[in-house]
Amino acid sequence: MQHVLNELVLPDRYERLCEHLGNEVANLLVKPSDKNIEVLQGLADEIRTRREGILVPLSGKTGVGKTTFAMNAAQWVPGAFTSSLQYEGDLTHDELSEAAKEFAKKFPADNSKIIPINIDHRENNPPSDAELAAIKRFLRTNAAGVPVVLFWPETDIKIAESLAERYVGIAGEASVDLPLICEGPAQDTWQEIARHTLSLSNSISHLEELGVDPADYVPSEFHTIGAFLRKISSDFNKQIMSLRRELETQIGVVVVFASESVDPGVLTQVTSANRYGLLDGHALISVTPQSTIGKWWDQRRGLLTRTIVQLSAGALCLPPTSAASCIRNFSDEMPLFDSAGYRRYGPARGVRDLLRSDLGKYLTSASMSRFETRGTPGDEASAAFQLLAEDGFNLGKDKRLNEILATGIEQLLNAEGVEFRKVTSEEKLPFCPLIPDNAVYFPDRVQCVEYTWRKGEFLNSSNRSSVAQYILTKLKNYATELGWLAE
């Protein structure tokens, strides 16, 4: 699975947000000024009455929200408009008509809503007289079966005013003043928009604790919301680059709970809903607020967020089917299982069962889901794991199990064709004091795996605080060994 540091972004333009979030971008939309909404409503009423479209020069500074306004007319005046078409073709009657007809196929045959079209590729390059005549003809013919509102964003107010005057000169007066001056959302909403953008754009919450907090930026110091977001985005990207450079080699860590639990159980309460297995620092503290380790991290929430981000820290469940199969099939001998008649099928069976687990999928970057049905372990696997638990995991026995898992991981990665250099067990990393249970040396990072072997169904709700405390303690150990506590 890719390291979370390589995925963190803060888009500062509407187009980049759409590329990154798709339809979820609607969750970030904040309505423009009331005056802009009133004008858009007036345009809708006029178009319906006249049954023909209109060209709307849209003026405003770079970053004020012209594209956002034009591409979301359906959000601002619900029921009046369809979704918007971003048009980048030639300004001829035939090409505009063809594009509108093709776009209209997305909607029901009896659609009566106005289609907004955004001409966003001709800024500071107004239409020629021939192009303007073609636009006028296109707007009057209703080629898509319904009228169109054609937005023309412009940063230069003189060009926008000239275009409005030329259009009115050949098409007649409009009921609203043209050009439409885009004002964007109110300044007192900018910090919340930035915070929400940061949260929705990434799979981890509370990223402002890394040191770039939208609440620390003063909206009145910026001319537009675009400039405001661009400054925060620039600082955020610099911070992420700094975190990447701090470690000689990128490190990841995943805590693996091996027990009789067949699903993640309480882990779903302390991990991200957006990125499977990724830890949520605030959730971890919230389930064990009175514990010593919970109180310790509560005073260092920024460090906790940084630790999770910089280590791409996660937690997964290793169910008895996979755990018992790995131990049986990746070890040459296991007297405990031999005496119980638990058959050894060989490494191929171990690879199969490990790949089916969350750990196997995590290491091979296969798709994972918290809603995936994992089934019930066979009686043989459950009985085998119970034997291990009864025999105990202390006195160094867990180290032997970790060694077997390292062998299994190596065979799994080879079988799946995943590139790696080596897999180690209980060995110190060459560039820092850490000694993980397992370490997988991928070309771009070292993935540490920390196992905890437990009796019974350890991931049930009664152990929620214990699970959180174990994870928080492990994160503290990593932060300490990496020297982050002294900073």
One Martini backbone bead per residue (centre of mass of N, CA, C, O) as a GRO file, in nm:
protein
  487
    1MET     BB    1   0.097   0.035   0.021
    2GLN     BB    2   0.085   0.354   0.003
    3HIS     BB    3   0.219   0.619   0.126
    4VAL     BB    4   0.061   0.888   0.267
    5LEU     BB    5   0.272   1.114   0.188
    6ASN     BB    6   0.208   1.056  -0.133
    7GLU     BB    7  -0.117   1.164  -0.105
    8LEU     BB    8  -0.099   1.443  -0.008
    9VAL     BB    9  -0.335   1.720  -0.052
   10LEU     BB   10  -0.403   2.080  -0.175
   11PRO     BB   11  -0.613   2.212  -0.360
   12ASP     BB   12  -0.650   2.555  -0.534
   13ARG     BB   13  -0.851   2.448  -0.761
   14TYR     BB   14  -1.131   2.344  -0.909
   15GLU     BB   15  -1.008   2.149  -1.118
   16ARG     BB   16  -0.835   1.985  -0.912
   17LEU     BB   17  -1.069   1.896  -0.735
   18CYS     BB   18  -1.221   1.735  -0.950
   19GLU     BB   19  -0.994   1.532  -1.009
   20HIS     BB   20  -0.976   1.428  -0.704
   21LEU     BB   21  -1.309   1.406  -0.618
   22GLY     BB   22  -1.526   1.462  -0.804
   23ASN     BB   23  -1.844   1.453  -0.680
   24GLU     BB   24  -1.740   1.551  -0.390
   25VAL     BB   25  -1.715   1.859  -0.446
   26ALA     BB   26  -2.004   1.937  -0.346
   27ASN     BB   27  -1.910   1.941  -0.034
   28LEU     BB   28  -1.748   2.234  -0.085
   29LEU     BB   29  -1.974   2.413  -0.151
   30VAL     BB   30  -2.016   2.770  -0.162
   31LYS     BB   31  -2.207   3.016  -0.183
   32PRO     BB   32  -2.241   3.291  -0.318
   33SER     BB   33  -2.358   3.573  -0.340
   34ASP     BB   34  -2.671   3.699  -0.330
   35LYS     BB   35  -2.642   3.868  -0.586
   36ASN     BB   36  -2.557   3.635  -0.776
   37ILE     BB   37  -2.812   3.466  -0.730
   38GLU     BB   38  -3.017   3.674  -0.833
   39VAL     BB   39  -2.906   3.689  -1.120
   40LEU     BB   40  -2.941   3.389  -1.190
   41GLN     BB   41  -3.246   3.389  -1.150
   42GLY     BB   42  -3.303   3.606  -1.362
   43LEU     BB   43  -3.190   3.446  -1.601
   44ALA     BB   44  -3.382   3.207  -1.583
   45ASP     BB   45  -3.643   3.368  -1.627
   46GLU     BB   46  -3.570   3.490  -1.903
   47ILE     BB   47  -3.516   3.229  -2.060
   48ARG     BB   48  -3.799   3.108  -2.020
   49THR     BB   49  -3.958   3.342  -2.151
   50ARG     BB   50  -3.786   3.355  -2.435
   51ARG     BB   51  -3.665   3.075  -2.530
   52GLU     BB   52  -3.358   3.172  -2.492
   53GLY     BB   53  -3.042   3.235  -2.483
   54ILE     BB   54  -2.732   3.352  -2.306
   55LEU     BB   55  -2.470   3.577  -2.268
   56VAL     BB   56  -2.221   3.563  -1.986
   57PRO     BB   57  -2.018   3.769  -1.864
   58LEU     BB   58  -1.750   3.682  -1.627
   59SER     BB   59  -1.630   3.877  -1.365
   60GLY     BB   60  -1.292   3.846  -1.220
   61LYS     BB   61  -1.059   3.757  -1.030
   62THR     BB   62  -0.822   3.557  -0.968
   63GLY     BB   63  -0.986   3.320  -0.753
   64VAL     BB   64  -1.298   3.402  -0.698
   65GLY     BB   65  -1.500   3.176  -0.870
   66LYS     BB   66  -1.594   3.142  -1.172
   67THR     BB   67  -1.589   2.838  -1.228
   68THR     BB   68  -1.761   2.751  -0.991
   69PHE     BB   69  -2.010   2.908  -1.078
   70ALA     BB   70  -2.050   2.788  -1.372
   71MET     BB   71  -2.031   2.467  -1.275
   72ASN     BB   72  -2.288   2.534  -1.036
   73ALA     BB   73  -2.582   2.634  -1.103
   74ALA     BB   74  -2.753   2.394  -0.985
   75GLN     BB   75  -2.680   2.476  -0.686
   76TRP     BB   76  -2.785   2.778  -0.674
   77VAL     BB   77  -3.051   2.693  -0.873
   78PRO     BB   78  -3.267   2.483  -0.813
   79GLY     BB   79  -3.436   2.350  -1.108
   80ALA     BB   80  -3.306   2.531  -1.355
   81PHE     BB   81  -3.046   2.347  -1.386
   82THR     BB   82  -2.805   2.176  -1.506
   83SER     BB   83  -2.537   2.062  -1.562
   84SER     BB   84  -2.219   2.146  -1.669
   85LEU     BB   85  -2.039   2.255  -1.961
   86GLN     BB   86  -1.714   2.205  -2.077
   87TYR     BB   87  -1.590   2.417  -2.329
   88GLU     BB   88  -1.314   2.369  -2.605
   89GLY     BB   89  -1.405   2.464  -2.870
   90ASP     BB   90  -1.526   2.599  -3.132
   91LEU     BB   91  -1.695   2.913  -3.237
   92THR     BB   92  -1.949   2.748  -3.371
   93HIS     BB   93  -2.256   2.651  -3.443
   94ASP     BB   94  -2.207   2.348  -3.495
   95GLU     BB   95  -2.024   2.276  -3.248
   96LEU     BB   96  -2.211   2.376  -3.027
   97SER     BB   97  -2.456   2.203  -3.105
   98GLU     BB   98  -2.323   1.925  -3.080
   99ALA     BB   99  -2.239   1.948  -2.783
  100ALA     BB  100  -2.527   1.996  -2.669
  101LYS     BB  101  -2.659   1.737  -2.773
  102GLU     BB  102  -2.468   1.537  -2.634
  103PHE     BB  103  -2.516   1.640  -2.344
  104ALA     BB  104  -2.837   1.596  -2.342
  105LYS     BB  105  -2.826   1.274  -2.324
  106LYS     BB  106  -2.805   1.268  -2.001
  107PHE     BB  107  -3.103   1.340  -2.018
  108PRO     BB  108  -3.411   1.351  -2.024
  109ALA     BB  109  -3.634   1.398  -2.279
  110ASP     BB  110  -3.811   1.609  -2.077
  111ASN     BB  111  -3.617   1.827  -2.046
  112SER     BB  112  -3.629   2.186  -1.905
  113LYS     BB  113  -3.356   2.263  -1.843
  114ILE     BB  114  -3.090   2.457  -1.825
  115ILE     BB  115  -2.783   2.488  -2.006
  116PRO     BB  116  -2.465   2.514  -1.896
  117ILE     BB  117  -2.186   2.697  -2.043
  118ASN     BB  118  -1.824   2.685  -2.036
  119ILE     BB  119  -1.582   2.936  -2.142
  120ASP     BB  120  -1.239   2.866  -2.032
  121HIS     BB  121  -1.027   2.910  -2.307
  122ARG     BB  122  -1.073   3.258  -2.362
  123GLU     BB  123  -0.906   3.425  -2.190
  124ASN     BB  124  -0.824   3.730  -2.323
  125ASN     BB  125  -1.007   3.612  -2.593
  126PRO     BB  126  -1.221   3.735  -2.764
  127PRO     BB  127  -1.460   3.734  -2.981
  128SER     BB  128  -1.534   3.755  -3.279
  129ASP     BB  129  -1.773   3.860  -3.486
  130ALA     BB  130  -1.829   3.576  -3.599
  131GLU     BB  131  -1.846   3.429  -3.324
  132LEU     BB  132  -2.074   3.603  -3.205
  133ALA     BB  133  -2.281   3.529  -3.422
  134ALA     BB  134  -2.276   3.223  -3.362
  135ILE     BB  135  -2.371   3.246  -3.072
  136LYS     BB  136  -2.641   3.383  -3.124
  137ARG     BB  137  -2.757   3.155  -3.298
  138PHE     BB  138  -2.728   2.927  -3.095
  139LEU     BB  139  -2.909   3.059  -2.865
  140ARG     BB  140  -3.178   3.066  -3.062
  141THR     BB  141  -3.207   2.741  -3.148
  142ASN     BB  142  -3.201   2.512  -2.942
  143ALA     BB  143  -3.039   2.236  -3.012
  144ALA     BB  144  -3.106   2.070  -2.725
  145GLY     BB  145  -3.425   2.169  -2.666
  146VAL     BB  146  -3.286   2.387  -2.484
  147PRO     BB  147  -3.170   2.630  -2.327
  148VAL     BB  148  -2.879   2.853  -2.292
  149VAL     BB  149  -2.601   2.930  -2.079
  150LEU     BB  150  -2.319   3.144  -2.155
  151PHE     BB  151  -2.013   3.139  -2.012
  152TRP     BB  152  -1.757   3.418  -1.977
  153PRO     BB  153  -1.465   3.428  -1.843
  154GLU     BB  154  -1.304   3.729  -1.685
  155THR     BB  155  -1.041   3.933  -1.558
  156ASP     BB  156  -1.099   4.162  -1.756
  157ILE     BB  157  -1.323   4.414  -1.731
  158LYS     BB  158  -1.303   4.543  -2.014
  159ILE     BB  159  -1.358   4.290  -2.178
  160ALA     BB  160  -1.632   4.224  -2.046
  161GLU     BB  161  -1.773   4.493  -2.121
  162SER     BB  162  -1.731   4.474  -2.426
  163LEU     BB  163  -1.878   4.206  -2.469
  164ALA     BB  164  -2.150   4.296  -2.359
  165GLU     BB  165  -2.195   4.527  -2.558
  166ARG     BB  166  -2.181   4.361  -2.819
  167TYR     BB  167  -2.410   4.165  -2.754
  168VAL     BB  168  -2.637   4.368  -2.705
  169GLY     BB  169  -2.612   4.496  -2.994
  170ILE     BB  170  -2.722   4.203  -3.135
  171ALA     BB  171  -2.949   4.089  -2.898
  172GLY     BB  172  -3.006   4.275  -2.670
  173GLU     BB  173  -3.140   4.333  -2.388
  174ALA     BB  174  -3.115   4.262  -2.051
  175SER     BB  175  -3.248   4.211  -1.723
  176VAL     BB  176  -2.943   4.219  -1.662
  177ASP     BB  177  -2.639   4.297  -1.570
  178LEU     BB  178  -2.365   4.350  -1.794
  179PRO     BB  179  -2.155   4.205  -1.641
  180LEU     BB  180  -2.093   3.954  -1.420
  181ILE     BB  181  -1.995   3.996  -1.086
  182CYS     BB  182  -1.778   3.802  -0.923
  183GLU     BB  183  -1.762   3.739  -0.555
  184GLY     BB  184  -1.804   3.505  -0.399
  185PRO     BB  185  -1.738   3.409  -0.102
  186ALA     BB  186  -1.723   3.493   0.202
  187GLN     BB  187  -1.458   3.558   0.406
  188ASP     BB  188  -1.578   3.408   0.671
  189THR     BB  189  -1.549   3.114   0.500
  190TRP     BB  190  -1.251   3.041   0.417
  191GLN     BB  191  -1.135   2.871   0.650
  192GLU     BB  192  -1.348   2.643   0.632
  193ILE     BB  193  -1.296   2.568   0.341
  194ALA     BB  194  -1.001   2.486   0.381
  195ARG     BB  195  -1.045   2.273   0.598
  196HIS     BB  196  -1.240   2.097   0.428
  197THR     BB  197  -1.048   2.048   0.193
  198LEU     BB  198  -0.829   1.903   0.354
  199SER     BB  199  -1.011   1.671   0.456
  200LEU     BB  200  -1.146   1.567   0.180
  201SER     BB  201  -0.861   1.523   0.018
  202ASN     BB  202  -0.810   1.320   0.259
  203SER     BB  203  -0.753   1.018   0.471
  204ILE     BB  204  -0.689   1.233   0.702
  205SER     BB  205  -0.721   1.384   1.000
  206HIS     BB  206  -0.597   1.675   1.135
  207LEU     BB  207  -0.369   1.819   0.943
  208GLU     BB  208  -0.330   2.098   1.090
  209GLU     BB  209  -0.122   1.965   1.306
  210LEU     BB  210   0.139   1.995   1.113
  211GLY     BB  211   0.130   2.347   1.082
  212VAL     BB  212  -0.122   2.394   0.870
  213ASP     BB  213  -0.358   2.638   0.958
  214PRO     BB  214  -0.625   2.812   0.843
  215ALA     BB  215  -0.666   2.982   1.116
  216ASP     BB  216  -0.375   3.142   1.065
  217TYR     BB  217  -0.524   3.287   0.834
  218VAL     BB  218  -0.591   3.605   0.675
  219PRO     BB  219  -0.830   3.694   0.455
  220SER     BB  220  -0.777   4.015   0.430
  221GLU     BB  221  -0.483   3.957   0.284
  222PHE     BB  222  -0.678   3.871   0.043
  223HIS     BB  223  -0.846   3.905  -0.261
  224THR     BB  224  -0.895   3.585  -0.277
  225ILE     BB  225  -0.969   3.258  -0.233
  226GLY     BB  226  -0.748   3.154  -0.421
  227ALA     BB  227  -0.510   3.294  -0.278
  228PHE     BB  228  -0.559   3.168  -0.004
  229LEU     BB  229  -0.531   2.867  -0.095
  230ARG     BB  230  -0.249   2.891  -0.228
  231LYS     BB  231  -0.092   2.950   0.030
  232ILE     BB  232  -0.170   2.699   0.191
  233SER     BB  233  -0.081   2.492  -0.020
  234SER     BB  234   0.216   2.572  -0.027
  235ASP     BB  235   0.275   2.519   0.276
  236PHE     BB  236   0.183   2.225   0.280
  237ASN     BB  237   0.383   2.115   0.070
  238LYS     BB  238   0.637   2.195   0.227
  239GLN     BB  239   0.576   2.019   0.476
  240ILE     BB  240   0.571   1.745   0.332
  241MET     BB  241   0.858   1.762   0.218
  242SER     BB  242   0.996   1.779   0.494
  243LEU     BB  243   0.899   1.502   0.599
  244ARG     BB  244   1.034   1.333   0.376
  245ARG     BB  245   1.338   1.438   0.439
  246GLU     BB  246   1.392   1.344   0.739
  247LEU     BB  247   1.420   1.064   0.616
  248GLU     BB  248   1.632   0.862   0.462
  249THR     BB  249   1.392   0.652   0.486
  250GLN     BB  250   1.098   0.540   0.424
  251ILE     BB  251   0.843   0.477   0.673
  252GLY     BB  252   0.644   0.200   0.783
  253VAL     BB  253   0.352   0.105   0.995
  254VAL     BB  254   0.207  -0.207   1.121
  255VAL     BB  255  -0.042  -0.329   1.331
  256VAL     BB  256  -0.080  -0.676   1.432
  257PHE     BB  257  -0.366  -0.873   1.517
  258ALA     BB  258  -0.333  -1.191   1.670
  259SER     BB  259  -0.628  -1.390   1.677
  260GLU     BB  260  -0.968  -1.508   1.702
  261SER     BB  261  -1.033  -1.284   1.530
  262VAL     BB  262  -1.208  -1.233   1.206
  263ASP     BB  263  -1.215  -0.919   1.256
  264PRO     BB  264  -1.149  -0.585   1.329
  265GLY     BB  265  -1.355  -0.451   1.496
  266VAL     BB  266  -1.224  -0.200   1.690
  267LEU     BB  267  -1.048  -0.085   1.457
  268THR     BB  268  -1.281   0.082   1.319
  269GLN     BB  269  -1.268   0.307   1.563
  270VAL     BB  270  -0.930   0.381   1.499
  271THR     BB  271  -0.987   0.429   1.193
  272SER     BB  272  -1.024   0.510   0.879
  273ALA     BB  273  -1.292   0.561   0.649
  274ASN     BB  274  -1.100   0.619   0.379
  275ARG     BB  275  -0.842   0.442   0.490
  276TYR     BB  276  -0.758   0.142   0.530
  277GLY     BB  277  -0.607   0.118   0.862
  278LEU     BB  278  -0.572   0.404   0.924
  279LEU     BB  279  -0.498   0.599   1.171
  280ASP     BB  280  -0.676   0.773   1.447
  281GLY     BB  281  -0.577   0.977   1.688
  282HIS     BB  282  -0.841   1.085   1.820
  283ALA     BB  283  -0.974   0.806   1.853
  284LEU     BB  284  -0.766   0.678   2.035
  285ILE     BB  285  -0.800   0.879   2.271
  286SER     BB  286  -1.118   0.853   2.311
  287VAL     BB  287  -1.097   0.534   2.418
  288THR     BB  288  -0.836   0.635   2.632
  289PRO     BB  289  -0.835   0.909   2.828
  290GLN     BB  290  -0.733   0.782   3.128
  291SER     BB  291  -0.482   0.691   3.037
  292THR     BB  292  -0.153   0.742   3.032
  293ILE     BB  293  -0.115   0.738   2.718
  294GLY     BB  294  -0.359   0.917   2.652
  295LYS     BB  295  -0.262   1.168   2.806
  296TRP     BB  296   0.008   1.204   2.668
  297TRP     BB  297  -0.111   1.247   2.375
  298ASP     BB  298  -0.310   1.482   2.441
  299GLN     BB  299  -0.047   1.680   2.468
  300ARG     BB  300   0.039   1.557   2.148
  301ARG     BB  301  -0.136   1.578   1.878
  302GLY     BB  302   0.059   1.677   1.663
  303LEU     BB  303   0.259   1.440   1.691
  304LEU     BB  304   0.056   1.217   1.627
  305THR     BB  305  -0.012   1.303   1.342
  306ARG     BB  306   0.276   1.296   1.237
  307THR     BB  307   0.336   0.997   1.298
  308ILE     BB  308   0.116   0.879   1.120
  309VAL     BB  309   0.204   1.015   0.856
  310GLN     BB  310   0.517   0.942   0.850
  311LEU     BB  311   0.426   0.615   0.895
  312SER     BB  312   0.164   0.519   0.786
  313ALA     BB  313  -0.021   0.426   1.022
  314GLY     BB  314  -0.145   0.098   1.115
  315ALA     BB  315  -0.425  -0.147   1.153
  316LEU     BB  316  -0.461  -0.509   1.183
  317CYS     BB  317  -0.602  -0.824   1.103
  318LEU     BB  318  -0.515  -1.170   1.207
  319PRO     BB  319  -0.655  -1.445   1.150
  320PRO     BB  320  -0.654  -1.781   1.220
  321THR     BB  321  -0.633  -1.892   0.937
  322SER     BB  322  -0.371  -1.737   0.856
  323ALA     BB  323  -0.191  -1.784   1.100
  324ALA     BB  324  -0.194  -2.097   1.110
  325SER     BB  325  -0.108  -2.147   0.817
  326CYS     BB  326   0.166  -2.009   0.829
  327ILE     BB  327   0.291  -2.175   1.060
  328ARG     BB  328   0.254  -2.450   0.921
  329ASN     BB  329   0.358  -2.385   0.603
  330PHE     BB  330   0.643  -2.211   0.686
  331SER     BB  331   0.729  -2.464   0.850
  332ASP     BB  332   0.908  -2.751   0.898
  333GLU     BB  333   0.835  -2.750   1.213
  334MET     BB  334   0.549  -2.845   1.454
  335PRO     BB  335   0.485  -3.025   1.720
  336LEU     BB  336   0.214  -2.912   1.814
  337PHE     BB  337   0.068  -2.984   1.542
  338ASP     BB  338   0.147  -3.276   1.505
  339SER     BB  339   0.001  -3.384   1.766
  340ALA     BB  340  -0.288  -3.270   1.643
  341GLY     BB  341  -0.301  -3.314   1.317
  342TYR     BB  342  -0.196  -3.059   1.166
  343ARG     BB  343  -0.167  -3.012   0.848
  344ARG     BB  344   0.085  -2.996   0.592
  345TYR     BB  345   0.077  -2.839   0.262
  346GLY     BB  346   0.244  -2.580   0.222
  347PRO     BB  347   0.331  -2.273   0.089
  348ALA     BB  348   0.092  -2.233  -0.106
  349ARG     BB  349  -0.121  -2.226   0.118
  350GLY     BB  350  -0.001  -1.992   0.276
  351VAL     BB  351  -0.024  -1.782   0.052
  352ARG     BB  352  -0.325  -1.793   0.015
  353ASP     BB  353  -0.406  -1.714   0.314
  354LEU     BB  354  -0.244  -1.450   0.333
  355LEU     BB  355  -0.377  -1.302   0.088
  356ARG     BB  356  -0.669  -1.298   0.230
  357SER     BB  357  -0.556  -1.104   0.411
  358ASP     BB  358  -0.493  -0.786   0.510
  359LEU     BB  359  -0.187  -0.813   0.512
  360GLY     BB  360  -0.152  -0.923   0.226
  361LYS     BB  361  -0.292  -0.685   0.084
  362TYR     BB  362  -0.116  -0.460   0.192
  363LEU     BB  363   0.167  -0.571   0.074
  364THR     BB  364   0.023  -0.592  -0.236
  365SER     BB  365  -0.194  -0.363  -0.293
  366ALA     BB  366  -0.469  -0.456  -0.235
  367SER     BB  367  -0.790  -0.456  -0.197
  368MET     BB  368  -0.978  -0.295   0.070
  369SER     BB  369  -1.244  -0.364   0.326
  370ARG     BB  370  -1.453  -0.312   0.603
  371PHE     BB  371  -1.710  -0.472   0.447
  372GLU     BB  372  -1.584  -0.734   0.426
  373THR     BB  373  -1.631  -1.069   0.396
  374ARG     BB  374  -1.456  -1.325   0.601
  375GLY     BB  375  -1.583  -1.526   0.762
  376THR     BB  376  -1.527  -1.855   0.890
  377PRO     BB  377  -1.329  -2.041   1.054
  378GLY     BB  378  -1.208  -2.329   1.072
  379ASP     BB  379  -1.181  -2.563   1.307
  380GLU     BB  380  -0.879  -2.621   1.261
  381ALA     BB  381  -0.772  -2.327   1.287
  382SER     BB  382  -0.888  -2.262   1.565
  383ALA     BB  383  -0.752  -2.496   1.716
  384ALA     BB  384  -0.460  -2.416   1.645
  385PHE     BB  385  -0.462  -2.136   1.781
  386GLN     BB  386  -0.537  -2.235   2.063
  387LEU     BB  387  -0.276  -2.392   2.103
  388LEU     BB  388  -0.091  -2.149   2.096
  389ALA     BB  389  -0.222  -1.997   2.334
  390GLU     BB  390  -0.180  -2.221   2.547
  391ASP     BB  391   0.136  -2.220   2.510
  392GLY     BB  392   0.209  -1.935   2.440
  393PHE     BB  393   0.379  -1.597   2.369
  394ASN     BB  394   0.613  -1.615   2.547
  395LEU     BB  395   0.947  -1.666   2.592
  396GLY     BB  396   1.003  -1.614   2.266
  397LYS     BB  397   0.772  -1.739   2.084
  398ASP     BB  398   0.702  -1.489   1.908
  399LYS     BB  399   0.968  -1.483   1.747
  400ARG     BB  400   0.918  -1.737   1.586
  401LEU     BB  401   0.660  -1.636   1.450
  402ASN     BB  402   0.790  -1.392   1.309
  403GLU     BB  403   0.981  -1.558   1.132
  404ILE     BB  404   0.761  -1.708   0.977
  405LEU     BB  405   0.624  -1.455   0.860
  406ALA     BB  406   0.867  -1.360   0.696
  407THR     BB  407   0.866  -1.602   0.510
  408GLY     BB  408   0.578  -1.561   0.405
  409ILE     BB  409   0.616  -1.280   0.282
  410GLU     BB  410   0.834  -1.353   0.081
  411GLN     BB  411   0.657  -1.563  -0.075
  412LEU     BB  412   0.428  -1.376  -0.146
  413LEU     BB  413   0.584  -1.162  -0.314
  414ASN     BB  414   0.692  -1.362  -0.520
  415ALA     BB  415   0.412  -1.472  -0.617
  416GLU     BB  416   0.309  -1.157  -0.690
  417GLY     BB  417   0.549  -0.977  -0.809
  418VAL     BB  418   0.688  -0.812  -0.581
  419GLU     BB  419   0.905  -0.565  -0.521
  420PHE     BB  420   1.207  -0.661  -0.338
  421ARG     BB  421   1.486  -0.719  -0.123
  422LYS     BB  422   1.381  -0.779   0.185
  423VAL     BB  423   1.324  -0.987   0.485
  424THR     BB  424   1.292  -0.925   0.829
  425SER     BB  425   1.376  -1.036   1.179
  426GLU     BB  426   1.467  -0.873   1.447
  427GLU     BB  427   1.603  -0.613   1.300
  428LYS     BB  428   1.795  -0.355   1.264
  429LEU     BB  429   1.792  -0.067   1.130
  430PRO     BB  430   2.045   0.101   0.949
  431PHE     BB  431   1.916   0.423   1.012
  432CYS     BB  432   1.800   0.317   1.298
  433PRO     BB  433   1.693   0.185   1.620
  434LEU     BB  434   1.494   0.003   1.501
  435ILE     BB  435   1.310  -0.321   1.594
  436PRO     BB  436   1.127  -0.499   1.411
  437ASP     BB  437   0.966  -0.780   1.359
  438ASN     BB  438   0.922  -0.672   1.064
  439ALA     BB  439   1.095  -0.610   0.740
  440VAL     BB  440   1.019  -0.443   0.432
  441TYR     BB  441   1.221  -0.398   0.141
  442PHE     BB  442   1.150  -0.160  -0.058
  443PRO     BB  443   1.251   0.058  -0.298
  444ASP     BB  444   1.092   0.322  -0.133
  445ARG     BB  445   1.074   0.143   0.140
  446VAL     BB  446   1.001   0.062   0.488
  447GLN     BB  447   0.809  -0.208   0.617
  448CYS     BB  448   0.666  -0.232   0.920
  449VAL     BB  449   0.596  -0.514   1.148
  450GLU     BB  450   0.366  -0.542   1.430
  451TYR     BB  451   0.311  -0.790   1.657
  452THR     BB  452   0.017  -0.928   1.837
  453TRP     BB  453  -0.034  -1.198   2.054
  454ARG     BB  454  -0.366  -1.337   2.123
  455LYS     BB  455  -0.614  -1.429   2.314
  456GLY     BB  456  -0.881  -1.475   2.171
  457GLU     BB  457  -1.114  -1.211   2.108
  458PHE     BB  458  -0.945  -0.918   2.109
  459LEU     BB  459  -1.146  -0.731   1.904
  460ASN     BB  460  -1.344  -0.669   2.104
  461SER     BB  461  -1.510  -0.427   2.288
  462SER     BB  462  -1.370  -0.490   2.574
  463ASN     BB  463  -1.068  -0.408   2.427
  464ARG     BB  464  -1.048  -0.113   2.327
  465SER     BB  465  -0.843   0.020   2.523
  466SER     BB  466  -0.612  -0.183   2.487
  467VAL     BB  467  -0.569  -0.139   2.189
  468ALA     BB  468  -0.508   0.164   2.200
  469GLN     BB  469  -0.268   0.148   2.397
  470TYR     BB  470  -0.086  -0.025   2.225
  471ILE     BB  471  -0.063   0.167   1.985
  472LEU     BB  472   0.034   0.423   2.137
  473THR     BB  473   0.291   0.291   2.245
  474LYS     BB  474   0.417   0.224   1.973
  475LEU     BB  475   0.426   0.519   1.871
  476LYS     BB  476   0.609   0.624   2.094
  477ASN     BB  477   0.851   0.445   2.032
  478TYR     BB  478   0.899   0.554   1.749
  479ALA     BB  479   0.930   0.856   1.819
  480THR     BB  480   1.171   0.811   2.003
  481GLU     BB  481   1.372   0.659   1.808
  482LEU     BB  482   1.344   0.912   1.591
  483GLY     BB  483   1.361   1.193   1.770
  484TRP     BB  484   1.076   1.364   1.811
  485LEU     BB  485   1.061   1.449   2.121
  486ALA     BB  486   1.305   1.669   2.115
  487GLU     BB  487   1.161   1.893   1.918
   0.00000   0.00000   0.00000
